[in-house]
Amino acid sequence: MREVGCPEEDLFSFLSSKRREDIGYRNILSSMCTPPHPVAARAHAMFLETNLGDPGLFPGTAALEELLVERLGTLMHLPDAGGYATSGGTESNIQAFRIAKKQKPVKSPNVVVPASSHFSFQKACDILGLEMRTVPLDGEFRMDTEALDGLVDKSTVAIVGVVGTTEYGMVDPIVRLSEVAEDRDVFLHVDAAFGGMVVPFLDRPIPFDFRLPGVDSVSVDPHKMGMSTIPAGCLLVRNPACFSSLNVDTPYLTVKRECTLAGTRPGASVAAAVAVLEYLGMDGMRAVVAGCMENARRLIEGMETLGYPRAVTPDVNVATFSCDRAPAGWRVSTTRNGHMRIVCMSHVTRDVIEQFLNDMSDTNA
Ligand code: 0PR
């Protein structure tokens, strides 16, 4: 550290120079995050110092966390769902596996996940000592449920389905997974980190949530399509009592037990998440999602006109192409199969898409 502190103006000009090195969201087509909605930013600033790790000191903020769980639980067709605000999809996935593992104490536990699952499940398996069994995908990058049955055995503590896969934006056949989970009496975790804030707002929602009897937990991230500030995730469970298996004693806090992974936890991004849901309502979210889906459709149409076929028709607003070059200045990503991947977040407006397509056609020339 410096011996003597830096004058504020100098400090902030240093910070500004670093901030200018960041790439503006306008040209970022590869991210599942987006600039926070203005009401999220405003709420975040109001709750800057709050800590949900000691909720008795911040009962108002703690009530907002409960409201978030209630709102998202209701969206997932279970108003009484248990849950808490996590730091994002990774923490939700780790915690879901912890619960599943506690529920079935076996000698060499395994979990069965689709090949498309997010890398956070690898971290979870490493931390928890779980064998990860991978189910291959079908021709449309969804879990091939034919292959699922043979991978589940007595030591399987959890099955995972993904709603809005990171790379291709697909929704796994959760109806079938729910049947298998019930038949084989296995915990079913649905990773809806991305699609949980998309699918419920589609004209024809694909069933994936607690309406399916085999679904035990769902993760959904307000800091992705929920336009909240970072970090804001949420883990929801059908049976609120299952969190008690994660409890540790916290004798000197205002609550005597804690089931969360993190100790100190931000209230600001939770207030921001609630703010967006309340401000937009179902109607507002439907409009946001309709816009993103329409932009994805237009992008696919435009790219195909330029001779770059889609890899698949996505279920949510992630578009992928057989195309190996992007015009300069744009951030796109590449899937493990080598497809160009573009996430049509709300900052990726129609104008941005048209500009991108223009630049693509110039690189073609
Ligand atoms: N589950 C799914 C389906 C995800 O897509 C992600 C992250 C996670 C879980 C983990 O969520 P957290 O990152 O909140 O822990 N998906 C994005 C990805 O890996 C995250 C991301 C966002 C990456 C913005 C880059 C970026 O610029 O692509």
Residues whose N, C-alpha, C, O or C-beta is under 5 A from the ligand:
A	BS01	0PR	S30 S31 M32 C33 S87 G88 G89 T90 E91 H118 S120 G164 T165 T166 D191 A193 F194
